[in-house]
Amino acid sequence: MLQSMPTMYDIVVHGLNHEYPTVRQYAAHLQRMLRDRGYQDRHLKVMAGALADYLEIAPKYTKTDARLNARIGAWGIKPSTYRQYQGDGRRCIEHYHGDLQARVARRELQDTFSRLREVLPELIEANLVKESQTRGFPKLCDLSRARGWDMINLTRDRIIQLHTDCWSSKQWEQVKRGAKLLDHLRQFPTCTVMLPPHKIGSLNGVFRKNNDIPCFLTDETAQWVQNATTVYDETAITAEAKEATAKPQSDGSVGIYRAAFHTYIRTAGEFCNLKITNGLPALFDIEIIEKVLVALCDRSKLPNGLAPRTLHEYADKLRLTLQRQDYVEEADKISSLMSRLPALIEGENASELMSTRTEAWCRALLGDPVKTEIFETQHLQYAARANAALEIADIEGINLEQFAENPTILGYSPEEKRMATKLLRQARMFGVCAAFAALELDVAPFRKCNILHDLSLDGHPQTLFDFRTDKKDRHFVVHVPTELLKNGLAMIKRGQRMPAFTVSAIGHSADAFEILDFYLTRIRPLFGGARLSGFAFPAIEKEAKALVTQTFDGWLSECSLSIGLPLTAHNFRHGLCSIEVNADPGCFPELETITGDTERVLRRNYAFIDADKRSVDFQAKRYARRANRSTWSGSVRRVTE
């Protein structure tokens, strides 16, 4: 099981119980520092035990920081006391992580970095180098040594890799400044032998992403995808009737179409010039189709290639879109390749079954009671952390709702802005994940797009109904129309509908009710789009849109990792079904109701659970059947011991 980040509470307890008095003093001062600020144990238990987080609430003391000095006076301590507590707190955290000991050891190394450091004062004295130019060198030196690199090992790519070791943009700026110093020193013959073999070059903008698809192709793709993902009434005769009855597919489905086209276009760009191509039809020339799909299939064998299952799904979306655009020959070409290319055939077979990765995840979940408990209570943990972020903001005198509305009018210092930004992100992130997980675990395992993009408090169709004003029975109702589900059309054809789900303040859904109530009351107003749309999960910015899917994916990854159970939104559906099937093999009719999948599909996906249980039961029966087994087993154990 992956270990989650230790909390500040873990670090304090560890330090107070340490064998060395100095470390115990560090921990005592860290605890006093936090207590003076108003932090209680419940706050420390959800506060990440990272140095960056600590420095935001306890910045390094400077006489010129008027706000910090005023707050120190309000806490009733002297600046010298604050300086000691703050420094010891930092050392306590670094000691816990081993950073303090490691940094001391690195400083004592005798290598090319140390030789160059000895030369710098002479260059500064001779006015050949400004002192300000050298300020990033120590950070570059320390991070490089931490990776076991000496000066001769440094290259441009390796220095860029150091970005992942920087816990703030300020540290990365120091690394860039240090690299710039190395390039500057190349003009001095006495320094040349101590520098990297090659010039580093400018590192500004190295992480900016360029859009490699021309705008006219992006616009045309959007039109094709919209046409392919809109369902029209087949009985409609006039264009007006078709338009009036048009129903778009779910955002998740649209996203797959869009990803398929972007992948295809980027790969096609390897065989033709995208900037001068005559639109999408030219890119779907028979020869280019074959080259692109063959290239993607070859790359599916590589670590960064598309999985066969994904590749098959993309190819099928391209085929369906071409058919809708009346490019019959081109669509038939893709169909032919889908039946002949091994990777696409493998992907078709894989799409009929649960992926091996997902099955392995489910097995690990069922095989570890701790993981199972974390999975089923994660929404409660997320909600506690979101609430703690709000309470910490109150302790620090930060109004998160006003800050989210307009950060500039509050007159916060740069340090307070950084803290407010971080607390706002934590409240939003853990609050959204708490509400999402509550819906998945205590209501129904909807697909991600149905919760993020289809759950709405108003409009048409309204899918989340708020009855909290009902004094006799405070509750919510979640009703996602069957037509919006990925498997909605198949459900309708077999006469099945997704039911409405009631989330009451009393009874088995009380936890989900409390979390949704907390989310809608305290967390949702922190989003810019909350006042502009009825989306239950509105956009961060002030626009009438839903929360960006990629933002949510990143948040869920971070939140789940913090509690020791990394997962994706897709894991909710399979995790819940796996746990229920393992507990009750006869629950398939109930799962069919809440998932929309047929019992046949469910039994096929979770057959591995029944097989595992039968295997264990069979072994247990054989063990019990052998009358003398226990006697002989005892003899064997005594011999082996």
C-alpha positions, 0 to 999 in steps of 0.5 A: 500500500502506498504511504500517504503524506505524513501530517503535521500532527504525525511530525509533532508526535514523532518529534516529542517522542524522539530519543534526542533532546534537541529533536524534542525541543524542535517539536515542542517549539513547533507545537507551541508555534502552532498552538499560539496561532490557534491550531488544534489537533484536528487541524494538524491531523489534516495539514500536510507535513510538508515544509512548503505548507509550514512556511506559508503559515510561519514565514521566515522572520524579517524586520521589514515585514510589517504585517508579520510583526503586527501579527507576532505582537497580537500573538503575545510573543516577541520577534526573537521568540517567533524566530526561534520557534519558526526555525526550530519548527522548520528543522523539526519537519526537515529532520522528520523527512531526513532533509536536515541530515541530508542537507548537512551531509551535502554541504560537506561534499568536496566536488566541483560545485564546492570548487566553483563556490570558492572561486565566486567571491573573487569574481564578485570582488573583481566586479566580474560577477554581481552577487545577485547573480549567484543567489540561485547557485546554492539551490542548483548545487543542493538539488543536483547533489541530491540526485547524485550529480556533479557539475560534469553530469549537468545537461540542459535536460537534467536541469529541467528535470530538477523542476520536479524537485522544486516545491515552489515556483520560487525555488525553480526561479533559483535553479534557473538563475543558477543555470544562467550563472553557469552560462555566464561563467563560461567566458572566464578561462579559470572557470571553464574546467569546472563547468558543464560540458555544454551551455545550458541555454535559456530555461524560460518557458520550457513548460509552456504547451504549444497547440500543434493543431492549426485553428482551422482544423480544430474548428472543423473537428468541433463541427464534425464531432458535434454532428457525430454526437448529436442524435436526431429523431429518425421519424422527423422529416423537416430540418426544423423538426430534426433540430427541435428533437436533437439530443447531444450525447454525454460530455464524456462521449463527446470527449472521446470523439474529440480525443480520437480526432486530435490523436489522429490529426497529430499523427497525420501531421507526421505524413503531411503538412497540417498548416497547408492541408485542405481541411479534414477531408484531405487528412482522411485520404485512404493512404493517410488513414492506413499510415496513421492507424498502422503507426498508432498500432506500432506505438501501442507496444511502447510505454507511451503508446495508446492501449489497444482498447483505447486505440480500438475505441478511437478508430471506431469513433473516427469510423462513425464520424466519417459515416455521418459525414457521408465519407463511406469509402473512408469509413469502410477503410477504417472498418477493414483495418479494425478487422485486420490490424492485430492491435485493433483486434486485441482492443476489440476483445479487451473492450468486451472485458474489464481491463487487466489493470482494473481487475488487478486494482479490484483484487488489491482492494478486496485483498486488503481490509484497510484499503476496503475501509478507506475506499468506503469512507473516503468521502468522510475523510475528504469532507473533514479535510475540506472543513479543516481548510475552512477553519484554518482560513478563519484562524488566519483571518482569511475570507475565502469566499471574498477572496475567490470573488475578488482577490485584489480588494482585500489588501492581503500581503503576498504571503497572505495571498499565497496562503489564501490561494492554497487554502482555497484550492484545498477547500475546493479540491477536497470539498468537490471530491467529498461530494463526488465520492458521496454520490458515487458510494452512497447514491449510485456509481454514475460515470464521471461525466454524468456527475460533473456535467449533467448534475444540475440544480435548475434548468432543463433537465434538472437532475439534482432537486434540493428539498432541504427546506422541507422541515419534515423530511430534509432530502435531495433527489438525484435523477439523471435521465436514462438518455444521458447515460453512456449505456442509456440507449441500450437500457431504453431498448430493453425497457430499463430506466435509471431510477431517481435516488433519494438522499435523506437527512435521516437513515442510511443516506445521512452521511451523503446528505450531510456532505452534500449539504456542506458542499452546497452551503460552504464549498460551491459558493467558492467557485466563480461559476456558482452564481452563473449556472445551475451546475452542481459542480460549476467552473472555477472561473466566472463562466456558466460552465461545468468544472473542467474534467481534467481539473477534477481528475487531478484533484481526485488523484491528489486527494486519494493519494493523500489518504493512501488509496490512489484511484480514478473516477472509474475505480468507484464503479468497479470498486463498489461492485467488487465489494458488493459481489464479494459480500453477496454473490446474489446482488447482481439484480440490485447492481443492474438497477443502480449501474444500468449494466445488464446482469450478464455484463456484470457477471462477466466483469466480476467473474474473477471474484466468484472464481476466487471464492470458489477456489478458497471454499474448495481448498477449505472443504478438502482441508476439513475432509481429511480427518487426520489433517490437523494432527499431522499439520501440527507435527509438521509445524513443530518440525519446521519450527 
